[in-house]
Amino acid sequence: MSVLEQFIDDATLVASAPSLPVLPFCFGAKAKVFPDDAAVANFEKSDWSPSLSSTLYRVDGWGPPYFSVSSSGNISILPHGKETMPSQEIDLLEITKKVTEPVSSGGLGLCPPFIVRFPEMLKHRLESLQSAFDSAIASQVYGATYQGVFPVKCNQDRFIIEDIVKFGSPFRFGLEAGSKPELLLAMHCLCKGSSEALLVCNGFKDSEYISLALIARKLAFNTVVVFEQEEELDLVIELSKKLDIRPVVGVRAKLRTRHSGHYGSTSGERGQFGLTTTQILRIVKKLEQEGMLDCLQLLHFHIGSQIPTTAVVADGVSEAAQIYCELVRLGANMRVVDIGGGLGIDYDGSKASNSDVSVSYTLEEYTETVVKTLRSICDKRSITHPVISSESGRATVSHHTVLIFEVFNSSSRDSNAAESSLLEQQRFLDGLQADARAEYMNLFSAAMRGDNNTCLLHANQLKQHCIRRFKQGALSIEQLAEVDGLHLKVSKAASEPSSLPVHTYRMNLSIFTSIPNYWGTGHLFPIMPIHRLDQRPTMRGMLSDLTCDSDGKLATYIGGESSLPLHELDGNKNGHYYLGLFLGGAYEEAQGQIHNLFGAPNVVRVESEADNPGGFIMTRALLGPNCGDLLRVMRHEPKAMVEAFRHRAEELGAVGGDQDGLATEALAGGLAHFFSSWPYLVSTST
């Protein structure tokens, strides 16, 4: 017997003219089938375990060494990576509770969404990067050191930059700027950094940018002006003479090497950044004519973000190393090779070499490839090994930030289906015109044969016919609802029993503000519940945000899934349902929009508590913008708006008999309160 026939009550299939036979699809107990992987379909809810959730959400792949699923079914934070002691692990749900609990109960009283930063994790990332290069340098007997810089465009947040400078100071870690405001903040933060830390000035430059960079050199910052355009050389020569400052400069080479995928589109000969070999030679010649060839000390290149394999890394570094050696041969005072960014993050845990959201190598394999390639070519050319610098921003800050948001309700097509009795269905069927009745009989016959595909075809045709009739005014809204319900029931009955309907889970979040790279480039991040991971997910969900925009939804998830395994929302039974977005510390905050005037989330900074196993302390809480703040961004004036409301209330009060103005004052004061309110939804539940 077919799946469809199982839902047909034989007793109702006896046709009695003039009525059409009713198809009463009966939906009893839902099949207990796991919504993601048939291999675990036999697991009952009571058999589910946190380890199965870890596998389901791929935490085993993208999580190490900083995230895991604890035995209690919550996401656990390991702030020191592999070196984290069991007593230092932090429960992410406990942080969430502390952030959202009222101040009267000892919490911060903040509403989702909010970002949690783990500075200990950031410190570990910096130390791991430095350690990996140091180990590669030692194993390859390389004759120079590694001295990295952080590209501040990845996240310009003041406290992140200050932490990077502080944590990186022991190994002379520096900063890279790509604009005048970025250079100003980099100079300010490096006042407390190592005097040897590099301050690399990239990006397109005008006379003000170059003047600022030269002044930074005068202030004893280790500043290097990197030429993106040939014309910048003339400005450097002119302004350095005017300011009487001897500059240190570099060139950004446009390599032939490129990698496939979205992030490789800016690399190669047709890339938009960098200088060709012809342009580099002209710069060398002009510097030599000006007696400034000794100022050329750095070669910079960038293959592209998220380099997928070490083979591409080796190819790019090899080409750049040859250019470096040629510059030495031409008489430049070369000292540093800046290999740019590209050190990738495995966002989906697949370790794939053909994906924009994964990489097929480890940090150690990456650094070993860079060092080995540089040493090999420099040794063949009898060139002194250069200092190695990199701009590994994504790999530095992605992990230490977690975005927490709440799902506030869910719905499915089922909830919109018409609930009608058999008598109502019979009346609807009897009211169909001849062509629609014929379509229905075709549907009925297909159901009896167990022909699911044909059944769906006729159900679609019947629905489209009724929609046309409704648009012509020949069908009531009640009748249209009946056909919608019939179509949904046929669709469900004709589907495989293991396929569950996808629910829309509405999240208290703006994709355009907090996940702009998903909207702009389709970039995927790990998203999953941060609790209830000891329970089997019984739903599949598509996440939809608060904005009034059709793009305000997440329709693709890691692994190529079109929906996400989620738990059923049980109202007050299980309380709030919190999800987390992981590995989003780079670019998302800097590129976020204020679509619908939803602003940046609140931010909290969390560190482990040394003498309290599992304990943590919140060292900083930064409030996101309120409604008034967001209006000011768009040049509205809240004070003027309140006065306009007051004036309008006074006019209405005079007409309505508000002689003493008390009602007017109360109305205007009440309106003023809304300017200080949180733009996102505020939960009224406890």
matplotlib code that plots the C-alpha trace (Angstrom):
import matplotlib.pyplot as plt

x = [0.0, 1.3, 2.1, -0.8, -3.3, -2.6, -4.2, -7.4, -10.4, -12.0, -15.3, -15.6, -14.6, -18.0, -19.1, -22.7, -24.0, -24.0, -21.3, -17.6, -15.8, -13.9, -10.2, -10.0, -6.2, -5.8, -2.6, -2.2, 1.1, 4.0, 6.7, 9.6, 12.3, 15.4, 15.1, 18.6, 20.2, 18.4, 21.4, 20.2, 16.5, 16.1, 17.2, 14.4, 14.4, 15.5, 18.5, 19.8, 23.2, 25.3, 27.9, 25.3, 24.4, 28.1, 28.2, 25.0, 26.0, 29.6, 31.1, 33.7, 34.9, 34.7, 34.8, 38.3, 40.1, 37.7, 34.2, 32.6, 29.3, 29.3, 27.7, 25.0, 24.0, 25.3, 28.0, 31.2, 33.9, 37.6, 39.3, 42.9, 42.3, 43.9, 45.6, 42.3, 41.9, 38.5, 38.0, 38.5, 35.8, 32.9, 29.2, 27.9, 24.3, 25.4, 26.9, 23.7, 21.6, 23.9, 23.7, 19.9, 18.9, 17.6, 20.0, 18.0, 18.9, 22.6, 22.5, 23.3, 19.7, 20.6, 18.4, 19.5, 21.0, 24.4, 28.0, 30.3, 34.0, 36.6, 39.9, 41.8, 40.9, 42.2, 45.4, 45.7, 45.1, 48.0, 50.3, 49.4, 50.1, 53.5, 54.4, 53.5, 55.8, 58.6, 58.4, 58.6, 61.5, 63.4, 62.7, 63.7, 66.8, 65.5, 67.7, 65.1, 62.0, 58.2, 56.7, 52.9, 50.5, 46.7, 44.7, 42.4, 39.7, 38.7, 37.4, 38.2, 36.7, 38.9, 39.0, 39.9, 42.7, 44.0, 44.0, 45.9, 48.5, 48.8, 48.9, 51.2, 53.7, 56.1, 56.7, 56.5, 53.1, 51.9, 49.0, 48.0, 45.8, 44.0, 42.6, 43.3, 40.9, 42.4, 45.9, 44.9, 43.5, 46.5, 48.9, 47.0, 46.8, 50.5, 51.5, 51.3, 52.8, 56.3, 58.5, 59.6, 56.0, 55.3, 52.8, 52.0, 50.1, 48.1, 45.2, 44.9, 46.5, 46.2, 48.6, 46.9, 47.2, 50.9, 51.6, 50.0, 52.1, 55.3, 54.4, 53.9, 57.4, 58.6, 56.8, 59.1, 56.4, 57.9, 55.8, 56.0, 54.2, 53.2, 52.6, 49.3, 49.5, 52.6, 51.4, 51.8, 55.6, 55.6, 53.6, 56.0, 59.1, 57.5, 56.1, 59.1, 61.3, 58.9, 58.5, 62.2, 61.4, 63.3, 60.5, 60.5, 58.4, 57.2, 55.6, 52.5, 53.1, 50.3, 51.2, 50.2, 49.2, 45.5, 43.1, 39.6, 36.5, 34.9, 37.8, 40.3, 38.6, 40.7, 44.0, 46.0, 47.0, 43.6, 43.3, 42.4, 45.2, 49.0, 51.7, 52.8, 56.5, 56.8, 55.4, 57.7, 60.7, 59.8, 59.4, 62.9, 64.4, 62.8, 63.8, 67.4, 67.3, 66.2, 68.8, 66.1, 66.5, 67.6, 64.1, 62.5, 62.5, 59.3, 57.5, 53.8, 51.4, 48.0, 46.8, 43.2, 41.3, 40.5, 43.3, 42.1, 45.3, 49.0, 49.8, 48.4, 50.3, 53.6, 52.9, 52.3, 55.1, 57.5, 56.6, 56.9, 60.2, 61.6, 60.5, 62.0, 65.3, 65.2, 64.6, 67.7, 69.7, 68.6, 70.0, 67.0, 67.5, 65.0, 64.2, 60.6, 58.2, 54.6, 52.6, 49.3, 46.2, 44.7, 45.2, 41.8, 39.2, 37.3, 33.8, 32.0, 34.5, 34.8, 38.6, 37.7, 40.0, 37.3, 35.2, 35.0, 34.2, 36.8, 40.5, 42.4, 45.4, 46.3, 48.0, 51.2, 51.1, 50.5, 53.4, 55.7, 54.9, 55.6, 58.9, 60.1, 59.3, 61.0, 64.1, 64.5, 64.4, 66.5, 69.1, 69.3, 69.7, 72.2, 69.9, 69.7, 66.4, 63.8, 61.7, 58.3, 55.1, 51.5, 48.1, 46.2, 43.2, 40.4, 42.5, 43.2, 39.8, 37.1, 37.0, 36.9, 33.5, 30.1, 26.8, 23.9, 20.3, 16.9, 14.2, 10.9, 8.4, 8.0, 5.4, 4.9, 2.6, 0.7, -0.4, -1.9, -3.9, -7.6, -9.1, -12.5, -15.0, -15.8, -19.1, -17.4, -15.0, -18.0, -19.7, -16.5, -16.1, -19.7, -19.2, -16.5, -17.1, -16.9, -13.3, -12.2, -14.3, -12.6, -9.2, -10.3, -11.4, -8.0, -6.5, -8.8, -8.0, -4.3, -4.6, -6.5, -3.7, -1.0, 0.6, 2.1, 3.7, 0.5, -1.4, 0.8, 0.5, -3.3, -3.3, -1.2, -3.4, -6.5, -5.0, -3.9, -7.4, -9.0, -6.5, -7.5, -11.2, -10.5, -8.8, -11.8, -14.1, -15.8, -14.4, -14.7, -11.7, -13.2, -13.2, -9.6, -8.5, -10.2, -8.2, -5.0, -5.7, -6.4, -3.2, -1.1, -2.6, -2.1, 1.5, 2.2, 0.5, 2.4, 5.8, 8.2, 7.3, 10.8, 10.5, 9.2, 7.9, 10.3, 9.2, 10.1, 11.9, 11.9, 15.0, 15.4, 18.1, 18.9, 20.9, 21.9, 23.4, 24.9, 25.6, 26.1, 28.5, 25.8, 23.5, 26.3, 28.4, 26.6, 29.3, 28.2, 28.9, 28.2, 24.8, 23.3, 21.4, 23.7, 21.6, 19.2, 21.9, 21.1, 17.7, 17.0, 15.9, 12.5, 12.1, 13.9, 13.9, 14.7, 15.8, 14.0, 15.0, 13.1, 13.6, 10.8, 12.9, 12.5, 16.3, 16.1, 16.4, 19.0, 18.2, 21.5, 23.6, 27.0, 27.0, 24.8, 21.6, 18.6, 17.3, 18.7, 17.8, 16.1, 14.1, 10.4, 9.5, 7.5, 6.6, 7.2, 8.0, 11.6, 11.9, 14.0, 15.5, 19.0, 21.1, 24.7, 26.6, 30.3, 33.5, 32.0, 34.6, 36.1, 34.3, 30.7, 30.7, 32.7, 30.4, 27.1, 24.3, 21.4, 18.6, 15.2, 17.3, 18.3, 21.7, 24.7, 24.1, 25.2, 28.7, 30.1, 33.7, 34.1, 37.2, 37.5, 37.8, 41.0, 40.0, 36.4, 36.0, 33.7, 33.4, 33.7, 33.8, 32.4, 35.1, 33.2, 29.6, 29.1, 25.5, 24.3, 22.7, 19.1, 16.4, 17.5, 21.1, 20.1, 17.9, 20.9, 23.0, 20.5, 20.6, 17.3, 17.2, 15.4, 15.1, 13.5, 11.2, 10.0, 9.3, 7.3, 5.3, 4.7, 3.5, 1.2, -0.2, -0.7, -2.7, -4.9, -5.2, -6.5, -9.2, -10.0, -10.2, -6.9, -6.8, -4.0, -1.8, -1.3, -2.5, -0.3, 2.8, 2.1, 1.7, 4.9, 6.9, 5.7, 6.8, 10.2, 10.7, 10.7, 13.9, 15.9, 14.4, 16.1, 15.3, 15.1, 12.2, 12.2, 10.9, 8.2, 8.6, 10.7]
y = [0.0, 3.4, 6.2, 8.2, 5.4, 5.0, 8.3, 7.5, 6.3, 3.7, 4.2, 7.7, 6.8, 5.6, 8.2, 9.3, 11.6, 14.6, 14.9, 14.3, 11.8, 13.5, 12.8, 13.0, 12.9, 11.8, 12.9, 11.1, 10.5, 12.0, 9.6, 9.7, 10.3, 12.3, 15.5, 15.5, 12.1, 8.9, 7.0, 8.2, 7.8, 5.0, 7.1, 7.8, 11.1, 9.2, 7.7, 11.1, 12.4, 15.5, 13.7, 13.1, 16.8, 17.5, 15.3, 16.7, 20.3, 19.5, 20.9, 18.2, 19.7, 23.5, 23.7, 22.6, 23.7, 26.4, 25.0, 21.7, 20.2, 19.5, 16.5, 18.8, 19.6, 23.1, 24.7, 24.8, 27.5, 26.5, 29.9, 28.5, 26.0, 22.6, 24.0, 24.7, 22.8, 21.2, 23.7, 26.6, 25.6, 28.1, 27.2, 29.5, 29.2, 30.3, 33.4, 34.1, 33.8, 36.2, 38.7, 38.6, 38.2, 41.4, 43.6, 42.9, 39.2, 39.9, 39.9, 42.7, 43.1, 43.2, 42.0, 39.8, 40.0, 40.4, 39.5, 37.6, 38.2, 36.0, 37.9, 34.8, 33.1, 36.1, 35.9, 32.2, 32.8, 35.3, 33.1, 30.1, 32.0, 33.2, 29.8, 28.1, 30.4, 30.1, 26.3, 26.4, 28.8, 26.5, 23.3, 25.0, 26.7, 29.9, 32.9, 35.6, 36.0, 36.3, 39.6, 39.7, 42.6, 42.7, 44.3, 46.5, 46.5, 43.0, 44.5, 48.1, 47.8, 49.8, 47.1, 44.3, 46.4, 47.3, 43.6, 42.6, 45.2, 44.2, 40.5, 40.8, 43.2, 40.5, 39.3, 42.8, 42.2, 45.3, 46.7, 47.3, 50.3, 50.9, 54.4, 57.6, 56.9, 53.3, 54.8, 57.2, 54.4, 52.2, 55.0, 55.6, 51.9, 51.3, 54.0, 51.1, 48.5, 47.4, 50.2, 47.6, 46.6, 47.3, 49.8, 48.9, 51.5, 49.9, 51.2, 54.0, 57.2, 60.9, 63.6, 63.7, 59.9, 60.0, 63.1, 61.3, 58.2, 60.2, 62.0, 58.6, 57.8, 61.1, 59.9, 56.8, 54.4, 51.6, 52.9, 51.5, 53.2, 50.5, 51.7, 50.5, 52.9, 54.2, 57.8, 57.5, 57.5, 61.2, 62.2, 60.4, 62.0, 65.4, 65.3, 63.5, 66.3, 68.9, 67.3, 66.4, 62.8, 59.8, 57.3, 53.5, 52.2, 49.0, 47.8, 45.6, 43.2, 42.0, 38.3, 35.9, 33.4, 33.2, 30.7, 29.8, 30.7, 33.9, 35.2, 34.5, 36.9, 39.9, 38.1, 37.3, 39.5, 41.0, 41.8, 45.3, 45.7, 45.8, 46.8, 45.0, 44.1, 47.0, 49.5, 48.1, 48.6, 52.2, 52.8, 51.3, 53.4, 56.6, 55.9, 55.3, 58.6, 60.4, 58.7, 56.9, 53.3, 52.4, 53.4, 50.4, 47.7, 45.7, 43.5, 42.9, 40.6, 39.1, 36.0, 36.3, 35.5, 31.9, 30.3, 26.7, 24.7, 24.9, 24.3, 27.7, 29.2, 27.7, 28.9, 32.5, 32.7, 31.2, 33.9, 36.7, 35.3, 35.6, 39.3, 39.9, 38.5, 40.6, 43.7, 42.9, 42.4, 45.8, 47.4, 47.9, 47.6, 44.8, 43.4, 42.2, 40.0, 40.7, 37.7, 39.4, 37.6, 34.3, 32.0, 30.4, 29.3, 26.0, 27.3, 24.1, 21.5, 19.7, 20.3, 20.7, 22.1, 23.3, 25.4, 29.1, 28.3, 25.6, 24.9, 21.7, 22.5, 23.2, 26.4, 24.4, 23.2, 26.7, 28.3, 25.4, 25.9, 29.7, 29.3, 26.4, 28.1, 31.3, 29.6, 27.4, 30.3, 32.7, 30.0, 29.3, 33.0, 33.5, 36.1, 36.8, 35.5, 38.3, 38.9, 37.3, 39.3, 38.3, 40.0, 37.1, 39.0, 36.4, 33.7, 36.0, 37.3, 35.0, 32.5, 34.8, 36.3, 34.6, 36.2, 35.1, 35.6, 34.3, 32.6, 34.1, 32.0, 29.6, 28.7, 26.3, 25.9, 23.4, 26.2, 28.1, 25.2, 25.4, 23.2, 22.0, 19.3, 16.6, 18.4, 21.7, 19.9, 18.3, 21.7, 23.1, 20.3, 20.5, 24.2, 23.6, 24.3, 21.5, 21.9, 22.1, 19.1, 17.2, 18.1, 16.9, 13.6, 13.2, 13.8, 11.3, 8.6, 9.2, 8.8, 5.6, 4.2, 5.4, 7.6, 10.3, 12.3, 12.5, 13.3, 16.3, 17.5, 17.5, 19.1, 22.0, 22.4, 22.5, 25.1, 27.3, 27.1, 28.2, 31.1, 32.3, 32.1, 34.0, 36.8, 37.0, 37.4, 34.0, 32.3, 33.4, 33.7, 30.8, 28.6, 29.7, 28.7, 25.3, 24.6, 25.7, 23.3, 20.5, 21.2, 21.1, 17.8, 16.2, 17.4, 16.0, 12.7, 12.3, 13.0, 10.5, 9.7, 10.8, 14.3, 16.8, 20.2, 23.0, 25.6, 29.3, 30.2, 33.9, 35.3, 38.5, 39.7, 41.6, 39.7, 43.0, 44.2, 41.1, 38.7, 41.1, 38.7, 36.1, 38.6, 40.2, 37.2, 34.1, 33.4, 30.7, 30.5, 27.7, 28.4, 26.1, 26.0, 26.7, 24.5, 21.6, 19.6, 16.5, 16.5, 15.2, 18.0, 17.1, 20.0, 21.6, 25.3, 28.2, 31.3, 34.5, 37.9, 41.0, 43.2, 43.9, 42.5, 39.4, 38.9, 38.8, 35.1, 32.4, 29.9, 28.0, 26.5, 24.8, 21.5, 22.9, 22.3, 24.5, 24.2, 23.6, 20.9, 22.6, 21.9, 22.5, 25.7, 24.7, 28.1, 28.5, 24.8, 25.1, 28.9, 30.8, 29.2, 30.7, 30.1, 31.1, 32.2, 31.2, 32.2, 35.6, 37.9, 39.2, 41.7, 41.2, 44.1, 46.4, 45.8, 45.7, 47.9, 49.6, 48.3, 49.1, 51.0, 47.9, 48.7, 46.8, 44.2, 44.7, 43.4, 41.7, 40.7, 37.5, 35.9, 32.7, 33.0, 31.5, 30.2, 29.2, 26.0, 26.8, 30.3, 33.5, 37.2, 39.9, 42.6, 44.9, 45.5, 47.8, 48.8, 48.8, 51.9, 52.8, 54.1, 57.7, 56.8, 55.1, 58.1, 60.4, 58.3, 59.1, 62.8, 62.9, 65.0, 63.2, 66.4, 68.2, 65.3, 65.3, 69.0, 68.4, 65.7, 68.0, 70.8, 68.5, 67.2, 70.8, 71.6, 68.5, 69.2, 72.7, 71.3, 68.5, 70.6, 69.8, 73.1, 72.5, 70.6, 67.6, 65.1, 66.8, 66.6, 63.0, 62.1, 64.0, 62.5, 59.0, 59.5, 60.7, 57.4, 55.5, 57.2, 55.5, 52.0, 49.0, 48.7, 44.9, 42.9, 42.9, 39.7, 40.1, 36.6, 35.8]
z = [0.0, -0.9, 1.6, 0.2, 0.4, 4.1, 4.7, 2.8, 4.7, 2.5, 4.1, 2.6, -0.9, -2.1, -4.6, -4.2, -6.9, -7.1, -4.4, -5.0, -2.6, 0.2, 0.8, 4.6, 5.2, 8.8, 10.6, 13.8, 15.7, 13.8, 12.7, 15.1, 12.5, 13.0, 10.9, 9.5, 9.1, 8.5, 10.0, 13.5, 12.8, 15.3, 18.3, 20.7, 22.6, 25.7, 23.8, 22.7, 24.0, 23.8, 21.7, 19.0, 19.0, 18.7, 15.6, 14.2, 14.4, 13.3, 16.5, 16.3, 13.1, 13.5, 17.3, 18.4, 20.3, 21.7, 21.7, 22.7, 23.9, 27.6, 29.3, 30.5, 26.9, 26.8, 24.7, 26.7, 26.1, 26.3, 26.6, 26.5, 23.7, 24.3, 27.4, 29.0, 32.3, 33.1, 35.9, 33.4, 31.0, 30.9, 30.3, 27.6, 28.9, 32.3, 30.7, 28.8, 32.0, 33.8, 31.0, 30.7, 34.4, 36.1, 37.9, 41.1, 40.7, 40.2, 36.4, 33.9, 32.8, 29.1, 26.3, 23.3, 20.9, 22.4, 21.7, 24.1, 23.8, 25.3, 25.5, 26.8, 23.6, 21.6, 23.5, 22.8, 19.1, 18.9, 20.9, 18.7, 15.5, 16.9, 18.2, 14.9, 13.0, 15.6, 15.4, 11.6, 11.7, 14.1, 12.2, 8.9, 10.4, 9.1, 9.6, 10.6, 12.7, 12.4, 13.2, 12.5, 12.2, 12.7, 9.9, 11.8, 9.1, 10.4, 13.6, 14.6, 18.0, 20.4, 23.1, 20.6, 19.2, 22.6, 23.6, 20.5, 21.1, 24.8, 24.2, 21.2, 22.7, 24.0, 20.4, 18.7, 17.1, 15.2, 13.2, 9.6, 8.6, 5.3, 5.8, 7.7, 10.6, 10.9, 10.9, 13.7, 15.9, 15.2, 16.2, 19.4, 20.4, 19.5, 22.0, 24.5, 22.3, 21.4, 19.8, 17.2, 16.3, 12.6, 11.5, 7.9, 5.9, 3.1, 1.0, -1.5, -0.2, -0.6, 0.7, 4.1, 4.5, 3.6, 5.8, 8.7, 8.1, 7.9, 11.1, 12.7, 11.6, 13.3, 16.5, 16.4, 15.2, 13.0, 10.1, 6.5, 3.7, 1.2, -2.4, -3.8, -6.8, -8.7, -8.2, -4.4, -4.8, -6.0, -2.9, -0.6, -2.1, -2.0, 1.5, 3.1, 1.9, 3.1, 6.5, 6.6, 7.4, 6.0, 5.1, 5.0, 2.1, 0.6, -2.6, -3.0, -5.8, -8.0, -8.3, -11.0, -8.4, -7.5, -6.0, -7.1, -5.4, -4.2, -2.2, -4.9, -7.4, -6.2, -6.8, -10.0, -12.8, -13.1, -9.4, -8.4, -5.9, -6.3, -8.8, -11.9, -12.3, -14.8, -12.2, -9.5, -11.8, -12.4, -8.7, -8.1, -10.8, -9.4, -5.8, -7.1, -8.9, -5.8, -3.6, -1.7, -2.8, 0.7, 1.9, 0.0, 2.7, 2.4, -0.2, 0.4, -1.5, -0.9, -2.7, -1.3, 1.8, 2.8, 0.8, 0.5, 0.2, 1.1, -2.6, -3.4, -0.4, -1.7, -5.2, -4.1, -1.7, -4.3, -6.8, -4.2, -2.9, -6.4, -6.6, -3.2, -4.4, -7.5, -5.5, -3.4, -6.6, -7.8, -4.7, -2.5, 1.3, 1.6, 5.1, 5.3, 3.3, 4.3, 3.0, 3.6, 4.8, 3.5, 6.5, 6.5, 9.0, 8.8, 9.3, 8.5, 9.8, 6.5, 6.0, 2.3, -0.3, -2.7, -0.4, 0.4, 4.1, 4.8, 4.4, 4.1, 6.3, 9.9, 11.3, 11.6, 8.0, 6.8, 8.6, 7.7, 4.0, 4.2, 6.0, 3.9, 0.6, 1.5, 2.9, -0.2, -2.7, -0.7, -0.2, -3.9, -4.6, -1.7, -0.2, 3.5, 4.9, 5.4, 8.4, 7.8, 8.5, 7.9, 8.1, 9.4, 10.7, 10.2, 11.9, 14.8, 15.9, 14.4, 17.3, 20.3, 19.5, 19.9, 18.9, 21.1, 20.0, 20.9, 18.9, 20.0, 18.0, 15.2, 12.6, 9.7, 6.8, 8.9, 11.3, 8.4, 7.0, 7.1, 9.8, 8.4, 9.0, 6.4, 5.9, 5.1, 2.8, 1.0, 0.6, -0.9, -3.3, -4.4, -5.1, -7.7, -11.3, -13.9, -14.9, -11.2, -10.4, -13.2, -11.8, -8.4, -9.8, -11.4, -8.0, -6.4, -9.0, -8.6, -4.8, -5.2, -7.5, -5.0, -7.7, -5.5, -8.2, -10.3, -7.2, -6.4, -10.0, -10.0, -6.5, -7.9, -10.9, -8.7, -6.5, -9.4, -10.9, -7.6, -7.2, -10.7, -9.7, -6.5, -8.4, -10.6, -7.6, -8.2, -5.0, -1.4, 1.0, 2.9, -0.2, -1.0, 2.5, 2.0, -1.2, 0.5, 3.3, 0.9, -1.1, 2.0, 3.2, -0.1, -0.2, 3.3, 2.6, -0.7, 0.8, 2.3, 5.9, 7.0, 5.7, 8.3, 7.4, 7.8, 10.4, 10.3, 13.5, 14.0, 15.7, 17.6, 15.3, 12.1, 9.5, 7.9, 11.1, 12.6, 9.7, 6.8, 5.0, 4.7, 3.0, 0.9, -0.2, 1.0, 3.6, 6.0, 9.8, 12.3, 14.0, 16.6, 19.9, 22.9, 25.2, 25.1, 23.3, 25.5, 23.8, 20.3, 17.8, 16.5, 14.0, 11.1, 11.0, 8.7, 10.6, 9.8, 11.3, 12.5, 9.4, 7.0, 4.1, 2.1, 2.3, 6.1, 6.4, 6.6, 3.8, 3.7, 6.5, 6.8, 5.0, 2.2, 4.3, 3.6, 7.1, 10.6, 13.1, 16.0, 19.1, 19.5, 21.3, 24.4, 25.7, 29.4, 29.8, 28.6, 28.9, 26.4, 23.3, 22.6, 19.5, 18.9, 15.8, 16.1, 14.3, 13.4, 15.1, 11.8, 9.5, 10.7, 13.2, 10.9, 7.9, 9.7, 8.5, 10.3, 8.1, 9.7, 12.3, 14.2, 15.6, 16.9, 19.7, 23.3, 24.0, 27.2, 27.9, 29.8, 31.4, 33.4, 37.2, 38.4, 41.9, 41.0, 38.8, 35.9, 37.2, 35.1, 35.5, 33.3, 32.9, 30.6, 29.3, 26.3, 25.5, 22.0, 20.5, 21.6, 19.3, 19.8, 19.0, 15.7, 14.7, 15.2, 12.9, 10.1, 11.1, 13.0, 16.2, 19.1, 21.1, 18.2, 17.6, 21.2, 21.0, 17.8, 19.6, 22.6, 20.3, 18.6, 21.9, 23.1, 20.0, 20.5, 24.2, 23.6, 21.4, 23.8, 26.9, 28.6, 30.4, 32.9, 30.3, 32.5, 29.9, 27.3, 29.5, 30.3, 26.6, 25.5, 28.4, 27.5, 23.9, 25.1, 26.9, 23.6, 22.3, 25.0, 24.4, 23.0, 19.2, 19.3, 20.9, 24.7, 26.3, 28.9, 30.2, 33.3]

ax = plt.figure().add_subplot(projection="3d")
ax.plot(x, y, z, "-o")
ax.set_aspect("equal")
plt.show()
